[in-house]
């Protein structure tokens, strides 16, 4: 087998692996109970805004990282992206170890946050607005959104 054939085979295997990895991060199953629950939540447009929190939302590939620069731990909140996709957050720790996979954010149509993929990067949606909603106090809090990281 000559070098050109070896390189061709290696390239084929690499492309196949990248395709398989891209498919493994598909949308959440619409039959999952959490998906049903999240799809039933309505964006709290009538809730008042509280003070902006010193939390930063950063899209890192298929994940969302929250950096909590406050001295507070936050509990039992809804995290809304672009006023459409929601994820329930039980706890936001102080620091930057708050990582959430974006396909766990669900809209009212039971669709997960559009991530795109290796062959469909145009389907990825940027994060324009990130808000925390505290259901008990009926207040929304805007987060600082940093530009996407690859």
C-alpha positions, 0 to 999 in steps of 0.5 A, spaced: 500 500 500 503 506 498 503 512 502 497 516 498 492 510 499 494 510 507 493 518 507 486 517 504 484 511 508 486 515 514 482 521 512 476 517 511 477 514 518 478 521 521 472 524 517 467 518 519 469 519 526 468 527 526 461 525 523 459 520 528 461 525 534 457 530 531 451 526 531 452 524 538 450 530 540 443 530 537 437 534 540 434 531 547 428 526 546 421 529 546 419 523 550 423 525 556 419 527 562 424 533 563 423 535 555 415 535 557 416 539 563 421 544 560 416 545 554 410 547 558 414 553 561 412 560 558 417 565 558 416 570 564 415 576 560 411 579 565 416 578 571 419 585 573 427 585 572 431 585 578 438 588 578 443 585 573 447 580 576 455 579 575 454 573 572 457 571 565 454 567 560 459 564 555 458 559 549 463 554 548 462 549 543 456 545 545 456 548 552 454 554 556 459 556 561 456 561 567 461 565 571 459 567 577 463 573 580 458 574 586 459 572 593 453 568 592 450 561 590 444 561 586 439 556 587 432 553 583 432 558 577 430 558 570 436 559 565 433 562 559 436 563 552 434 568 547 427 568 550 426 561 547 430 556 550 429 554 558 433 550 562 432 549 570 438 550 574 438 547 581 445 551 583 450 556 580 456 555 584 461 561 585 466 561 580 466 558 573 465 551 574 458 552 572 457 548 565 451 546 561 450 542 555 446 546 550 442 541 548 438 540 555 435 547 553 428 546 550 423 551 547 415 550 547 416 546 541 420 541 545 426 542 540 433 543 543 437 549 542 440 549 535 447 547 535 449 545 528 454 540 527 460 539 522 456 538 516 451 544 518 454 549 522 449 554 519 444 551 523 448 553 530 444 559 533 448 564 537 446 566 544 444 574 544 440 574 551 441 570 557 437 571 563 435 568 570 428 567 572 427 566 580 419 563 580 418 564 587 420 572 587 417 573 580 424 576 577 428 576 571 436 578 572 440 579 565 446 576 565 452 578 561 453 574 554 460 574 552 462 572 544 462 565 542 468 561 544 470 556 538 
